[in-house]
Amino acid sequence: MSDLLSLHTALSGILAARAGVETTSHNVANAHSTGYTRQRVTQLSREHGHRAAYGIVGTGTTIEGVDRLRNEFLDMRVRAGLSLAAGLDVRASLLASVEETLAEPELGISAALADTWKAFEDLSLSPTDPAARRNVIATLRALTTRVNTVAESWNRVESDARVSAQQDVNEVNRLLHEVAGLNDAIRRSNGLGSTPNDLLDRRDQALDRLAELIGAGSRVMDDGSVKVSVNGLTLVLGIEVNDLEWQAGTLDVMHPSNVPVTAGGTIGEYQQFLGVGLPALRSQFSGFVEHLAHSLNLRHGNGADVDGNPGTDLFHFEDASFTFELLVTDPDRLAASKIPFALHDGTNAASLAALREEEEALVGDPTTRANLDNMWREVVTDIGVRARTARDAATAQGKLHDTAELARLGAHGVSIDEEMVALIEYQHAYQASARVMTAVDELLDQLITRTGLVGR
């Protein structure tokens, strides 16, 4: 009986070693699979041994399960950093797009302003020269085009941000349903006594992406499912899903309970850019354009055209619709002369050119004066500083996230060298258990074939 138990004990070792080899093979095959968590066979000594006259003899090993080497604390750390890093990346990208539309300094508004001042200077020297007058009109058209191009480009940036926010909310809803489906599959598998490791890996990937998109957090429930929430609002509980809705008018992400979700991640950054960041930049830009139109109109109205008529407004600007257009397109209507009119007088053109250095009172605030070149320089500098700060913050947070991700990979990822060591260990264990079976078989052979032959 003892020899038969030894055979069974050796067999348990062989089965355990085989399971170890199969699991190691699975790890090696998925060493480069995205989101894969390495697995290990958990063995325990059998609780019930064989009672002999000299004591209790063990009866081998049993496989408790195949465990994922997953660390929930590292997951939480990575997801928190992932949400912040993704949001900062979006902020840096959006501000970089805004900055690129300025095309400063060679092709931007500052170059158009410089050409405008130079054209007025040339006109002040030759007020009767038709070419000089046409050149002024051309530079004013170029300035108008450049201002409108910047405004239209910012509209495109806003439109792209809105589309991206809508797409991200749609992806969040898709992932929520995926997590709910995986919750159901994992719960069923747990009920059957098996460990659905690969399903758990898929669910963790979905949770990582949810953290990146909206800053969602998760908590594992007793039945193996996860509860997904954002700032206390439940998005997934078991197989139940609360779909989110993007409201383009208010820039809110609405929960089915009619409560707006305080989003993090990329969606939260799109909300901040569309609701706060871009309007602030537009306000600065509109203030500059309004001052530009006001200053040029004011000085142009102080002069007279070639027929001695008072100068009219050069530009029309409406802030609400951002309408900026050139009103004077006839070179003869340029008021280059001072009133009273003198044909060869270019004093008013010189006054317009002097806006390069002189200041005019701001519209609605006569106590504050500003220079156009300096005012535009401040707008460009502010946008550049914002973009640079966002890039630096994104880079710094990206490095922190990479560090956290590296720590998680060290705990969860597959090391080929480590797997090779484990493979050799399991191979030797298999060979040793097989050798035990051979030895027991030889003992039984001796017992069966030799018993009763002594003395014959």
DAJO-V985795 format. One line per field, one symbol per residue. phi: phi as a letter, one per 40 degrees, with the letter a starting at -180 (. if undefined). burial: # if it has 16 or more other ideal C-beta (glycine too) atoms within 10 Angstrom, else .. A space follows every 10 residues. Layout:
phi->???
burial->???
This chain:
phi->.ccccccccc cccccccccc cccccccccb dbccgcbcbb cbbbcccccc cbccicbcbh bbccibcccb bccccccccc cccccccccc cccccccccc ccfcccbccc cccccccccc cccccbcccd ccccccdccc cccccccccc cccccccccc cccccccccc cdcccccccc ccdccccccc ccgbbcdccc cccccccccc cccbgcbaac cccgcbbbab fgccbbbgbc bbccbcbccc gcbccdcgbc cccbgccccc cccccbccdc cccccccccc cccccccccc ccbbcccgcc cbccbbbbcd bfbbbcccbc dccccccccc cbdccbcccc cccccdbcbb cccgaccbba cccccccccc cccccccccc cccccccccc cccccccccc cbccbdcccc cccccccccc cccccccccc cccccccccb cgccgc
burial->....##..## .######### #.##.##..# .....####. #.#......# ........## #.#..#.#.# #..##.#### ########## #####.###. ####...### ###.###.## ####..#... .##.###.## .###.##.## #.##..##.. #..##..##. ###.##.### ###.###.#. ....###### ########## ########.. ...####### ..#.###... ##.#.#.... #####....# #.######## ####..##.. ##.####### ########## ..####.... #.###.#... .#.#.#.#.. #.#######. #...###### ###.##...# .#.......# ###.###.## ..#..##..# #.##..##.. #..##..#.. .###....#. .##..#..## ..#..##..# .......... ......
